[in-house]
Amino acid sequence: MLQAVTAAALLFLLVPTDAHAMHISDGILPFNWAALWYAVAAPFVLYGLFRLKRESRESARLKPLIGMVGAAVFVISCMPIPVPLAGTCSHPAGTAMAAILIGPLYSVVAASVSLLLQALFLSHGGITTLGANITSMGIAGSFAGYAAFKGLEKAGAPVLIAAFVAGVVGDWATYSVTSLELASALHAPGAFMSSLKMIVLAFAPVQIPIGILEGVITAGAYKFLVSRRPEIFQGRASGAQA
């Protein structure tokens, strides 16, 4: 998995691009808040790695599959779209797509590797804020998108509609949690709700259409991969999903 995501990182390093601030950067969150989000993210990442180590013994194709999906998450989440009112950039997340293909736990692992490489090599996000970025993009995006997909699937919705909604929900969940993280750490005394509202409103004009775009990407990717290589997703409903 690491090799596939690293290859995607090297590809971006070789292509000249403008610098954009993406994810939550180093220096934004005070130490106590950065530590809190590390504490939230750590159990998901560690349990995901534990499950990967155990289940990869039974399936030789598991690690290559997660690596392929992880590389896709890396590329998708490196698409910067400026947010003028916030002085930063927004982007699709890709983790809802990953979650419905390989399960939310493995999606968290893939997102964690992608975010780490982006922080180290592309100046996207940061090491001190890695826990916060994993929590928003990896955990919230993966589990919210997966829950939406499974809920609609069980309700009898067409699978492509379920995948589209999963992409939208996962994207908006990512930025809802990002807004919560920023407002919690940076609000003035007694002004949490007003700070949260301002941050959400700053992201909304850009993130609403990005979420819809991510829904289209998720549905398209799901249709393409499952129609071309259905055998590699036969274990999608297995224990890897939770």
Stockholm file with secondary structure:
# STOCKHOLM 1.0

chainA/1-242         MLQAVTAAALLFLLVPTDAHAMHISDGILPFNWAALWYAVAAPFVLYGLFRLKRESRESARLKPLIGMVGAAVFVISCMPIPVPLAGTCSHPAGTAMAAILIGPLYSVVAASVSLLLQALFLSHGGITTLGANITSMGIAGSFAGYAAFKGLEKAGAPVLIAAFVAGVVGDWATYSVTSLELASALHAPGAFMSSLKMIVLAFAPVQIPIGILEGVITAGAYKFLVSRRPEIFQGRASGAQA
#=GR chainA/1-242 SS CHHHHHHHHHHHHHSCCCCCCCSSCTTSSCHHHHHHHHHHHHHHHHHHHHHHHHHTTTCTTHHHHHHHHHHHHHHHTTCCEEETTTTEEECCCCHHHHHHHHCHHHHHHHHHHHHHHHHHHSCCSCSTTHHHHIIIIIIIHHHHHHHHHHHHHHTTCCHHHHHHHHHHHHHHHHHHHHHHHHHHHHCCTTCHHHHHHHHHHHHHHHHHHHHHHHHHHHHHHHHHHHHHCGGGGTTTTSGGGC
#=GC SS_cons         CHHHHHHHHHHHHHSCCCCCCCSSCTTSSCHHHHHHHHHHHHHHHHHHHHHHHHHTTTCTTHHHHHHHHHHHHHHHTTCCEEETTTTEEECCCCHHHHHHHHCHHHHHHHHHHHHHHHHHHSCCSCSTTHHHHIIIIIIIHHHHHHHHHHHHHHTTCCHHHHHHHHHHHHHHHHHHHHHHHHHHHHCCTTCHHHHHHHHHHHHHHHHHHHHHHHHHHHHHHHHHHHHHCGGGGTTTTSGGGC
//
